[in-house]
Amino acid sequence: MNIFFTCKKWLLVLTITSLYFGLIYIFNAHNTALIYSQNNCNSPVIKKGEGCFIYSAKGQKVLIPVYYYIPNQITEHTKILFAMHGEKRNAQDYRNDWKIIYNHFKNEYNNFIVLAPKFEQKWFPKAAGYNFGNMFTKDLNILNSRSQWAFTEIENIFGFVKKSMQLFTSHYYIYGHSAGAQFVHRMLIFMPDAHIQKAVAAEAGSYIIPDENREYPCGLTKLTGEPLSSVDLKKAFTIPMTIILGTKDNKVLPPEHDSYACDVQQGANRLARGEYFYSQVKNIAYQRKEDFNWTVKKVIATHIVANTNPPIEDPMLVSCAALEFFSKLTSVNCN
């Protein structure tokens, strides 16, 4: 009899526990859906014009809102351009900036699709989760599988959109501003086999130097935890990338931008840090006798537009980046 009641007791406990966690899952799922709905981003379907779809990462319970602009006319020449947001993760604003650029195009030959994925703190926490591409856990001690990297999601989203829109393009452009610029230049270094045709990294606050004598996240050596995967610098250096630096961005960065010793070593402001990064990587390529297709471009611009919330990037940075991708875009000014 005691055994019978004991079994009933444990069965009741298991039932209540299952209901509890089931309700939590439903509650969280409802809240997530509500948040995306409030941001007009609750559809897995892509339609022409301005919109947002939810990309579900393969093999993971990770949802990535992707704000987009699809031109009315899709041709065999249609390109894909990723716009990577900054620290505030305001992807919709970055999509809007590039939509303005799109309005300057005069012919269909140059048309392109804008994709601005939002890497949310929930799934990609702090700098480790986004700026550094989610290569490691947030303590930078455990190396995530390549399938969990934020870099990989760019490739997956590209494949999804290409298939959905029946595009012919085999490569894409990628632009990153601030934290997004950290993302972009690291992606080239750690995933040079990605389908990137050209990259632009504008106004990063910190850089990784591809040097095996410096410790990650400043360099390629990992002294604690799991080691880095191998890096193919020969291939990385052949992918065209432009580092855009604003000449007005010469104010000393606040302390939160000095998370690692190398940040201070690279310079006191974004302009100095960008100049330091470029001189270092150019020298590394020279020492290795590698082809080097990275360039630096200084423009009369600052990091963000003053008194904007969330912060909006200086439009000049976007204009100059657009000319790096589309040289025939004569109606856009870059200084």
C-alpha positions, -999 to +999 in steps of 0.1 A: +000+000+000+028+024+009+045+017-024+013+024-042+008+058-025+045+066-030+042+060-067+011+081-070+029+109-051+058+109-074+036+107-105+017+138-092+050+157-086+062+148-121+029+159-136+029+193-118+066+198-127+059+191-164+029+215-164+051+242-147+079+241-172+054+237-201+036+269-189+070+287-187+079+277-222+045+289-235+048+321-216+083+328-229+072+319-265+042+342-262+063+371-249+089+365-277+062+364-303+046+395-288+079+415-289+085+406-325+048+414-334+052+448-318+082+454-340+063+443-371+086+413-373+065+382-370+066+366-404+089+339-418+079+350-453+098+376-474+078+400-495+089+428-519+093+462-503+101+470-467+096+444-440+110+420-414+111+383-412+121+359-385+150+335-393+151+304-371+187+293-367+193+257-379+195+232-350+191+259-324+162+275-305+174+309-317+153+335-335+169+363-356+147+391-368+160+403-402+149+438-413+150+440-451+142+461-482+134+441-514+133+461-546+102+457-568+123+445-597+146+415-591+170+408-619+200+386-626+222+415-614+204+420-580+230+420-552+226+413-515+240+437-489+241+430-451+240+460-428+254+451-394+241+472-365+261+487-336+261+481-299+225+492-294+214+465-319+189+488-337+189+469-369+158+486-382+176+519-383+205+505-403+181+490-428+165+524-431+198+541-437+206+518-466+171+522-480+178+559-484+210+550-503+189+527-525+167+556-536+197+571-553+200+543-578+189+553-613+189+520-631+180+484-623+214+471-630+226+484-596+197+473-575+203+454-543+185+438-514+193+452-479+193+427-450+198+440-414+198+411-390+193+418-353+215+398-330+197+401-297+213+401-263+191+371-253+208+348-279+241+367-285+250+383-251+275+412-248+306+417-269+315+380-270+281+371-284+280+398-311+311+418-317+333+387-315+309+366-335+298+342-307+329+321-313+332+316-275+309+316-245+306+350-229+335+342-205+357+336-236+367+302-222+348+276-242+349+275-280+314+272-295+309+249-324+311+267-358+273+262-363+267+285-332+289+313-345+270+345-353+292+346-384+277+314-396+242+329-393+251+355-420+259+326-443+227+308-435+205+339-439+222+346-473+214+311-484+178+314-472+171+347-490+189+336-521+167+305-523+135+323-513+140+351-539+155+328-566+186+349-570+216+342-591+241+360-570+268+338-555+283+364-531+272+393-509+284+426-496+286+432-459+288+466-440+294+470-403+294+501-381+309+504-346+302+470-330+291+458-364+325+468-378+341+446-351+319+418-363+328+423-399+366+424-397+366+395-374+344+375-397+369+380-426+397+367-404+380+337-388+357+328-417+375+337-450+356+309-468+323+329-464+306+342-496+318+377-490+324+397-522+335+429-504+334+442-468+334+476-453+341+481-415+333+516-403+343+531-370+351+501-349+361+508-313+384+478-310+402+455-334+418+420-334+453+419-348+458+386-366+491+380-348+499+347-330+520+365-305+489+383-290+462+368-269+426+366-280+404+387-283+433+410-292+452+384-313+452+348-324+467+330-293+444+315-267+463+309-234+433+298-214+404+276-221+399+260-256+423+271-284+412+290-315+405+272-347+431+276-374+431+309-394+438+312-431+452+347-434+463+341-470+426+338-480+414+365-456+438+391-470+426+385-506+389+394-497+385+431-505+378+451-473+378+489-467+383+503-432+364+536-430+376+561-404+359+594-395+385+622-391+361+639-366+362+609-344+393+619-324+378+623-289+391+600-261+368+569-258+351+564-225+364+536-201+338+510-212+357+508-245+388+497-228+377+462-218+411+446-227+447+458-224+451+459-262+423+485-265+444+511-248+475+500-267+456+506-300+450+542-293+428+567-273+401+572-300+385+554-329+406+572-355+438+562-338+427+527-333+417+522-369+450+537-381+469+514-357+450+483-369+456+490-406+493+496-402+496+464-382+477+441-407+495+457-436+528+449-421+518+414-413+507+408-449+541+423-461+561+401-437+542+370-449+545+381-486+508+378-490+485+396-515+467+423-495+433+437-506+424+457-475+424+494-477+417+524-454+396+554-462+394+585-441+363+606-444+350+638-428+326+622-404+320+613-368+309+581-352+272+589-346+248+618-351+247+639-319+216+637-297+200+607-313+185+578-293+192+551-302+224+565-317+223+569-355+255+565-376+268+595-394+251+594-429+285+602-445+298+568-434+269+550-452+274+572-483+311+564-484+305+527-478+279+527-507+305+540-531+329+513-520+303+487-531+288+505-560+313+528-578+287+539-604+266+555-577+274+591-588+245+608-570+259+600-535+285+622-520+315+611-500+332+643-487 
